[in-house]
Amino acid sequence: MLKILHIDSSARHDGSVSRELGTRLIERLGSDTDVKVRDLAAGVPLLSESTLDAMWTPEAERTPDQQAQLSVADAFIAELMDADVVVIGLPIYNFGPPAAMKAWADLVARAGTTFQYTSTGPEGLVGNKPVYVIVTSGGVPIGSPMDLSSTWLTTFLGFLGLYDVTVIAADQLNVDPEVALAAARERVDHTLVVAT
């Protein structure tokens, strides 16, 4: 059975294009799947001084309070490590990612767990697997200098060791919504999906 982690970050539910296209892509991965949905819009704790202190404390020395501080981060990391395939819905808000997506990344990046520093530079510790990022925007062209969202996320994923990243653009949805959405659906339908 293929384990899929579906991360949604859109603040919208009804009418969310990134959610619709993510579900559409997952349907193409087949019926023998176990899909874990992580809806970041439901709330993600922000990184805090106490969270950082807990992260930097060796696991064996963490207090019960520190363990509780890291419980959400631990769940996010376990989901990412366990998945065979990751599908991420990434709308662009004001040129960048939703705040919830950035908060998720801040909790997932943990030295010694998801990455490590070596004499030759950082090394990702999350095993490489297919990641599909569906980037949606109302007016920002995906891949342009104005797109600070998809470039940030692909860089972050590579930092964790996830290099097999396919970006599916669904952009300029507010310019000509009907044509743009039809083109985005077609891109999803023609994306080469890889089942591990």
N, C-alpha and C positions, 0 to 999 in steps of 0.2 A: 504494500500500500504506500502510495506517495504522500509524504507529509508536507503540506503547504502552509506557510505562514503568510496570511494576508493582512498587511498593515494599512489601515486607512487613516488619513490625517486631515481629511476635509472637515471643516466646521459644519458643513451642510450634510443633511441626510437626503431629504427629498430633493430631487433634481441634481444631485451631485454627479458630475460626469466621471470624475476619477473613481468613485465607488462603482458606478455602472460598468465602466470599462475593466476595472479590476475583476469584477465578478464574471464578466464576459470572457476574459482571458483564462480564468481558473476553470471555467467550463470546458475550455479547449484542452486542458491537461488530462481529461479523462474522468471516468466515474469511480475508479478505484483509488480514491483520495481521502485523506483525512485533513480537513481544512480548519486551521486555528485562526480565528479572526481577532485581531488586536485593533480595537477602535480607539485611537489616540484622542479623538474628540471627547471621549468620556472623561478625560482628565489624566494628566501626567504631572507628577510632582516636579517642581523646579529644583535644580541643583542648589544645594545650600552648604554652608560651612560644616554643619554636622554630618551631611551626607559625604562630603569630601573627607572629613576625618575618619568616618567609618570605612570608606574605600581604601584609605591609606593605612589603616590598621590591619596587620596580618590576621587572616581569617580565624586562626586559633585563639587570638587574643581579643576578639571583638566581644563587647558586652552585649547583653540581651537588647538593650536600647539601640546599639549600633546595628545589630542583626535586623531589627525591625526597620531601621532607617533604610536598609538595603533590600528589603523584601520585594519592592516593586521592581527595582533594577535587576535583582536576581531572576525574577520571573521573565523580564524582557530578554535577558541574556540566554536563559534556558530555552526559550521559544526560538530564538535565532539559531542557537547551536543545534537544536533538535530537528529543524526543518530541512527537507530535501530541496525545496524550492521556496523562494520568497517573492511575493508580489506586493509592491508598494504603490499606493495611490498618493500622488504628490501634487496638490494644487499649488500654484504660485500666488502668494499674497504679497502685494507691494514689492515685487521683484524677488522675494525670497521664499523660503519654505514656511509653512505654518509653524507657529511657536511650539505647538505640541510635538511636531517632528523634531525640532531642534532639542527640546527637552528630552525626548526619547533617546536621541543620539548622545546627549550628555550623560545619561544614565547607563547606556550600553558600553560606552568607551571606558574600559577599566584595565589599567596596566596590570599585566600578569594573568589576565583572564581572557580578554578579547584582543589584546595586542601586547607587545613587549618591545623594549628598546634593546638594540644590539649594537655592536661596534660598527656595523654598516648601516645603521638607521633603524627605524621602526619596522616591526614585522607583525603582520596580522595573525591572530590565533584562531579566528573563526574559519573553519574549513570552507574552501571555495565551493560554491554551488550556484546554480542559475538564479539570478535576481532580475526581475522585470519591474521597471519603474515607469509608471504611467504618469506623465507630467501634463497637467492641464493648466491653461491660462486663458484669461479673457482677451488680452491684447498683446501680451509679451510673446514674441517669437522664440520658441524653444531653441536653445543653442546660440542665441544672439548675446551680445555683451550685456543686455538688460536681464538676461536669465541668470540670476544668482542662485537659483534653486537646484536645478538638475546638476550643474557643475559641482556645487557644494556636496550634494548627496553622493554622487559617484566618487568624488574624492574621499569622502568619509568611509564609504563602503570598502574602497580599496585599502584604506588604512587598517581596516579590520581583517583584510585578506580576502575580500569578496571582489574578484576581478571580472567575473562572468556576468556583466551587467548589460542588460538591453534596455535602452530608453525608448519609450513609445510616446511620441509627441501628440498631444491633442490641444493645439494652441489656437489663439485668436478666435476663441469661441464666441466672443461678443461682437466680432466684426461681421461675420456671416454665420450665425449659429447653426442653421440647417446644413449648410455645405461643410462646415468645419466638423460637426459631430459625425456626419456620414463618413468623412475622410478618416476621422479617428477610429471609428468602428472598423473600417476597412483595414487600417494599419494593424489593429489588434487581431483581426481575422487572418491576416497574412504574416503575422509574426511567427517565426520558427520557434516553437516551444520545445524544450528539451526536458524529457522526463529522466531523472537519474535512477 
